[in-house]
Amino acid sequence: AASGAEDAEAPQQAPYYWGIKDVQFDDGPREQYNWSTAMLDKVHSLTKLPSFMHTDCRGDQQRTPEFWFTTPGAGAKAHVD
């Protein structure tokens, strides 16, 4: 998908975003994207906390998983979640 960037030197392709974290919220995109809480549970079961991270970070890691898939030269606009 096009990134919408007006600057010719900026990435012109947008990444695919899988915000599976959003299925846990009432206004999440469950039906729009056919995502399910079973998918979120699978992500939880397969995600391990890296050894360099403090164990206090595990809660945030489990609550907010999201994935960005890109091709070379693609990028996302700067944003704050």
N, C-alpha and C positions, 0 to 999 in steps of 0.2 A: 504494500500500500504506500502511496505517496506520503511523505512526511509533512508536506505543507510549508516547508521552509522556503523563505523568499531569497535567502542568501545562497548563491550558487556554490559556495564553499562548504555549506552545512550539509549534513546527511540528507539525501533526497528520498530515502526509503525509511519507513517507520518499522519498528520491530513488531512482532506479534506478542501481545501481552496476555498472559493467562493469570488473571487475578482470582485464583481459586479461593483465596481468603474470604472473598465477598459472599460466598454461599452461606456463611454462618450468620449473616445479617438479614433482617426481614426484607430490606429493600435490595438485596443482592440479586445478581443476574441469573438466577437458577434456570428459569424457563427460556430466557432470551438466548443463552448459550448452551443449554442442555447440560449444565454443570450440576453436580450433586454433592451432598455431604459425604457420600461414600467415597468420592474422589478426594475430598479433603482429608478424610480418615486415612486413605491410602498414602497420601503425601506425608501425613504425620508419621505413619508407621515406617516409612522409608527414609525419613530425614534424620540425620544424626548431627548432633552439635559438634562442630569442629573442636579439636583438642585445644586450640589456642584461645577459644572463647570461654569466658567465665560461665559457670553453670547457672548463674542468675539470668543469663540471656536466653535460656531455653524457652521460657514462657513467651517472650516476644517472637522468637523464631517459630514456635508452634501456632501462635495466634495470627500471624501475618504473612503466610507464605505467598509469594507471587513469583512468576517466571517471565523472563523477557527473552524471546528467541529472535535472533537477528541474522542477517546475512552480512558479509563484509561490506563496510561502508554505510551500514544503516545505523540509526541512532534515534534516541528519544529526546524530545525537548526537555529543557531543564524544568523541574517541577518539585513541589514539596507535598509529600503525602500527609 
